[in-house]
Amino acid sequence: MISGTGSWVRKWAEVKPNHTAWISGGRSYSYAEANSRINRVASALLQEGVAKGDRVAVLLYNGNEFLEIFFACAKIGAIFVPINFRLTPPEAAYILENCGARILFSDIELSRSVSEMEAAVPGIRSITVGQSASGDPGTYTTLLAGAEDAEPPDNVTLDDYQLIMYTSGTTGRPKGAVISHGNTYFNSVNGHLAYPILTSDVTYVVAPLFHMGALNIFTTPTLHAGGTILLDRAFDPTATLAAIESHHVTTMFGPPTMFQMMIEAPNWATADLSSLRFLFVGGAPCPLGVIKTYSARGIALAQGFGLTETSPFVTLLPMEDAARKVGSIGIPVFHADVRVVDESGHPLGRNERGELLTRGPHVFQAYWNNPAATEAAMADGWFRTGDIGYQDDEGYYYLVDRKKDMIISGGENIYPVELEHVLETHPAVREVAVIGIPDAKWGEAPRAIVVTQPGVVVTEDELIEFLRARIASYKQLKSVVFVDALPRSATGKVLKPDLRKQYGR
């Protein structure tokens, strides 16, 4: 029997007790100390009456406490529920109520929001993390001080539920994707087989851990390998480059915008980045210019495709193919099957566009308390990603667009990503998102929302003409809107529902 993921830190504490597990707030925690603190959190949860299968929620910034609670829940079989700290109190309260959380760990800086949530969800036990302005250490510190450092019984298996990760809810109420210990384990194995993570690695984690990408692309695989996590609360490109240099960071995950901002930072040219083995770009396609800029400094960019419901790895692009296969999401990870199907669910051939489906031990268990959504997401054992894509002649997969973002103009399907890729090659375009707007003649027509390069001027007509020479006539832009910035989620994804609401008329 393979134990649950809660055993990972304990096993490394036995093998390499003095090796650094994570660094948080300028303080290092060895695997032995980290395991001791995890045990005390687990003991405290048991004293609070938390049993296997009970939900424990956290509303926390990146820090050692997040990982301590994560692994403590894993040890005792409680289900961990991370909540986006950028949500409004009513949105967060919905998640607490929906999952039936018994305990909420929250950062003391978020106390005002938590008070509103407590009023909406009476009976929940609230524990604060961090020191108040008056010097109060918070109830988390008090809880640990009075708890016993004892290993709980190891009765958690890969089949047990580990966490509920709520989706963004852009199409309605957020859904809670239930991830098992086995999902996390196989996701880690899939990552290791594609991009080996070493015990000597130092992984910089600045993307928020409440998101599947930050938690499971590098954080859990690094700790599975016995490496070190460097935690930071907020992204600042100058500070990130300095941290890479001072801590000899070897790996890091982030969306393309994060790596673009690092290029534009004042210390980009002077920062010593020689410790980096590779960086992982996720959440959106990586522009060729970013790939080339990092490549010029000898830094490889790993890319792939995944979703919350797939833990998240589905496909990964070999680093040596980053420039040759720009725009590709790569090939399926080792323990995953992928195929492209038409509207009837029939498999399609090479270079035929359809919906991407995947199956394997990386696919989630269900949507929490939502059997209808679970059933709709599955097709004969395959998970429906909702993404339109195809497989080229060499077997590499490409995403064309989200199914719901597709524009239908005069009966023809137009994929915004295709137009975005072309517009991104214009020297005046820094960022671009394409949406559909109503058209009296064709039903819908494409509109580009553009952020220009600093100090560069370009007109609407120039961009329309630029695209006209490079793409079929039925895909041509109807209009261009210039903005200062594109709305993005916490993980860097462009929020197209927001763009359609504001500019879709």
N, C-alpha and C positions, 0 to 999 in steps of 0.2 A: 504493500500500500504506500502510495506517495502522499506525504503529509501536505496540508494546506500551506499557503504562502507565509503564514505566520511563523513557520519554522526557519525561514531563511536567515534572519538576523541572528537567531539563537545558534544556528549551526556555524555561522562565521565567527561568532563570539567564542565558540569552542576551538575553532581552528586557528583564527588570527585575532585574538582578543584585543590586541593593542592597535590594530589597523583602524584607520579613521573611517567610520561609517558615513557621517555627514558633518558638515560645517554650517552653523546657523548663527546669525547675529555676532559673527566674529569669534565664535567658540567652537572647538572641535569636540566631537563625541566619538569615542572609540566604539567598536562593535560590542565590547563587553559592557560599557556604560550605556550604550543605546539599548541593549537587550535588558539591562537592569531597569531602566526607566520604562520600557515597554511592559515588563512584568508588573511594575507597580501600577501602571494605568490599567492593565488587565485585572489585577486584584481589586482595584477601586471600582471598576465596572461591575465585577461580580458582587462586591459588597453593596452596590446600588441596586442589585437585583436583576442586572442585565443577563439574559440567558441566550443560548444559541438560537440564532434566527431573529433576535430583537434588533431593531434599527437604531443606530447611533449616528447622529448628524453632526457635521462640523461646518462652521462658517468662519474660515480662517485664512489668513494670508500665508504665503509659503514660510515654513519654519519647522524646527525640529518637532514641535508639538503635533503638527499635522501628521508626520510620519510615525510618531510614537502612538497616536490614537489609531492610525490606519493598521499598524501591525498588531496592536493590542486587540483590536476587534477581530483580526484574522486569527489570532491565537485562540480566542474563546468561541469563535464561530458567530459573533455578532456581525450584523450587516452594516457596513460603513456607507454613509450617505454624504458626500461632499456637496456643498451648496455654493453657487456663484455669489461672491460677496458684492457683486455689482447689481444684483437684483434688488428691486424695491421690497420693502417689508411684506406687502401683500403677496408678491410673487414667491418669496422665500417661505412665507407661511403656508402657501398652498402645497409646496413640496413637503414640509414637515407634516402637514395633515394627511397628505396623500400616502406617504410612506409609513405613517404611524410611528414616528421616531419617539423614543422614550427619553433620550438625552440629547441636548444640543451643546456642543463646545463652540464657543464664539470668542473672537478677538475682542479685547476690552475696548478697543477703539470703535467697535461697532455696537456699543451698548444701547445707543438710542434706537437703532433699527431693531435690535433684539427685543427691546421693551415692547415695541409695537407687535412683533411676532408672538411674544408670549401672551399678549392680550388676545390675539386671534386664535392661538392654540393653547388653551388653558391646560394645566397639568403637566406640561413638559418640564423636565429638570434641566436648568440652565447652569452651565459651568463656564466661567470666564477665564480666558488665557491672556497673560500679560500683566504688566504693572500699571496701575492707574497713576494719574498725575499727582495724587496725594501720597503715592508710595505703597499703596495696597498691592500685595503681590498677586492677587487674583485667586479664585477658588481652585484653579488647576494646580498651582504650586502647593496649596494646603492639602489638596487631595492626594498628591503624590507623596508628600511628607508623611502622611499617616497610613500609607499603603505598604503592603508586604512585597518584598522582592522574591516572588516564588513562581516557578514555572507552572502554568495551568496544565491540566491533563491534555495530552495531544490526541484529541478525538475529532479533528477537522480533516476532511478529505477533499479531493479535487472536485467532487460532485456538489459540495456545499456552496451556497450563495456567499459571495464575498462583499460586493458593493452594488449600490444602485446609483447609476450615473444618469442624471436627468438631461435630456436633450434641450436644445435652445428654445423650443416652443415657437418657432417662427410661423408655424401653420396652425397654431392654437395652443392649448394647454401643453406644457412640457410633459414628455413621457419618461418614465423611469426605466432605463435599460438595466436589467439584472445581469450582472457579471459574476460568474462562478470563480472559485479558486482555480479550477482547471482552465478557464478562459485566460486568466492572468498568467498561469504557468506556461501554456502553449504559446501565448503571445511572446513571452520572454524567450522561449526556445526558438521561435520563428525569427526573432530579432538576432539572437546569437548566431544562428546558422547563416544569416545574410551578412551581418556586419558584426563580427566577433567583438564582444565587450570584454575587457580585461580586468583582472583584480587591481591592476595598477592605474586604471582609468580614474580621472577626476571629471565628473559630469556636472556642468553648470546648469542649474534649473532656475530659470527666472520666469518662464511662462507659468501661469497660475495652475496649481496642482488640482484644482477642482475640475480641470478639463482632462479628458482621456489622453490627449496627446502628450501633455506635460507629465502625467502620472505614469503612463504605460509605454511610451516610446523609449524613454531612457531611464527614468527614475527606478521603476521596479526591476527592469533588466540589469541595471548597474548593481543594485543591491543583491540581486540573485547571483551575480558574478563576484560579489565581495569587493566591489569598487567603492569609490567615495562620491558622495553627493554634496555639491556646494550650492546652498540655497540662498536665493535673494528674493526680496519682496516685490520689487518693482523694476521694470526695465528702463535703463538709461544707457544709451549706446556708448557714451564715453566711459561710464563706470564699468560696463560689461567688458570692454576691451582691456581696461585696467585690471579687472578681476581675472581675466584669462591669463594675463601676463604674470600677475603676482602669485596666483594659485596653481600655475602650470596646468590649466584646464586642457583636457584632451578631447572632450565631446560636448555637444550642446544641441538642444532642439529649439526650433523657433519657426514662425511663419516667414515668408519671403520679405515682408516689410521690415521685420526686425533686422535681418541681415543687410538689407538695403540701407537702413538707418546707421548701422555700424560703419558701412562704407563712407557715409557722409559725415561721420563724427570727426572732430578736429584731430584726434590722436590716432586715426586709422593708419596713416602712413608710418608712424613712429612706434606703434605698439608691437611688442614682441609676441608673435602668435605661433612661434615655432613648436610649442607644445601640442598644438591641435593635431589630432589624427584625422578627424573628419567632423563635419557638422551635418545635422539632419534638418532638412527643410520640409515642412508639412503644412497642411491647411489650405494651400492654394498652389497652382503651378508656379515654378520658379523661373523668372525671366532669364534668358540666355546671358544678358549683360551681367547679372549677379553671379552666375556660374563662372563666367570668364574672369571677372574681377577677382574672385576668390582663388580660382585656378592659377592666376598669375602670381599669387603669393604662395602657391604650393598647397592650397587647402582644398580638399575634395568635399563636395556636397552630396550627401546621400538624400534620396527622395523616395516617396512612395505614396500609397493611397490607403486610407482606412477610415473607419467610422466609429462612433461611440459603441455601436452594437456589435462591432467586430474586434474589440479589445485593444488596439484598433487595427493592427496590421492585416492587410489583405494582399497588397502587392508592394514590391520594393524594386527600385531601379538600381542596378549595379553602378557603383560610382564611376567606373571606367566608361560607362555609356552616357554620362550626364550631358555631355555636349553633343555626342553623335545622335542621341535619342531625345533631344530636348523636347519637352512637352509630354513625354511618355511617363506613365505611372509605373512602368516596369513589368515584372513578371510575378506570378503568385508566390507568396512565401511558402516554405516547405510543407507545412501542415495546413494547406488551404487549396480548395478547388475554386476556379473562377470560370464563368462562361457568359456569353452574350446571347440574349434571347429576343425574339420579336414580341409583339403585343399579345400573341397567343401563347407565349411561353416556349416556342420552339427554338432550339439552338440555331444560331446563325454561323456562317462561315467567316473566313478571314476578310477583313476590310468591310464587313457589313455592320451597320450601326444598329444598336439595340440596347436594352437595359442590362447592366452588369449584375450578375447574381454570384453569390459565394456560399460555400458550405465548408464545415470543418469544425475542429474543437475550439476555434477562436470565436465562433458565433455565439452571441448572447443567449440567455435562457428564455427570457420573456420580457414583456413590458409589465412593470409592477401594476397589479390590479387592473389590467387592461387587456383581457383576452381577445377582444375584437381587433385591437391594433396589432397584437402579436400574430393573429391569424392572417391579417392583411399583409404583414411584412414577410411572410413565409410562403414559398411555393414548392410543394413536394420536397421539403427538407432543405431548400435553398433560401438564403436570405436575399430579399430584393433591396438592392442598395438605393434605388431611385436615381441612379446616375446613368446617363447615356454614354456609351463608349464603343470601342471596336478593338480588334486585335490585328496587328499588321502581319506581313508575310513572315517575319522572324519570330512571331509569338509574343511581341511586346504589346501591352495594352495602353490605350489612350482614352482619356475622358473627353467627351465632346461637350457635355453640359449636364446640369441637373435636369431631370425630366420636367420638373415644374417650372424651370426657367426657360424652357424652349419656346421660341416665338414661331407662330404659324402665320405665314403671310401668303395670301393667295393660294392656300392649300399646300405650300412648301414649308418644310421644317427648317428653321434657321437656329443655329446654335450660337448663343452669345459669345461663348469662350473662343470660338473660331475667329470672330471679328475682333475680339479683344487681343488675341495673339498678334494679329496683323497690325492693329493700331499701336501696340506696345513697341513696335519696331520704328515708329516715327520718332525722330530725335527730340521733338518738343513734348512728347507724352511721357509723363512720369508714372501715372496710374490711370486705368480706365476700366469702366464697367458698362456693359451694354444691357439695356432692358427693352422690352416691347411696349409700344404705346398704341392706342387705338388709331386705326386708319380707315377712313370712310370707304375707300376703294378695296384695300387688300385685307381688311380685318385687323391686322397688326403690322407694325413696321418698327425697325430697330432705331433706338436712340442711344448715343454714346454719352456717358457722364465722364468728363475728363479732368484730371489734375495735371497741369503742365509742369515742366521742369522750371525750377526757380530762375526768374529773369528772362525766360523764353516766351515769345509771343507767337501764337498761331491762331488762325481764324477757323471758323466752322467750315467754310467752303474749302479751305486747304485740306482739312482732314477728310471731308467727304470725297474730294477728288483723289486724295492719296489712297483711300480704300477702293475707289472705283476701278483703279488700274490693277488691283490685286485680288479681286474677289468677284464671284458671279453677280450678274445684274440684279437677280431677285433678292440678294442679301444686302443690298446697299442701304446705307444709313439714311434715315429721314431727317435727323437733326442731331446737333451736338450741344450739350450743356457743359459749361466750364464751372468747376467748383474748387474750393480751397482744399478739401479733403473728402475722402470717401468714408461713409460710416462703416465701422468695423466692430466685430464681436471681440470678446476678451482674447480670443485666440488668433485674431488678425483676419478672419474671414469677412469679405465684403457683405454687408447686410442688404441684399437686393430687395427684400420686401420694403425696407425703409426707402430705398431709391424709387421703387415703383410708386410708393405712397406719395413721395414728394415731387417726383419728376415724370410720373407715368401718365399725365394727362395729355 
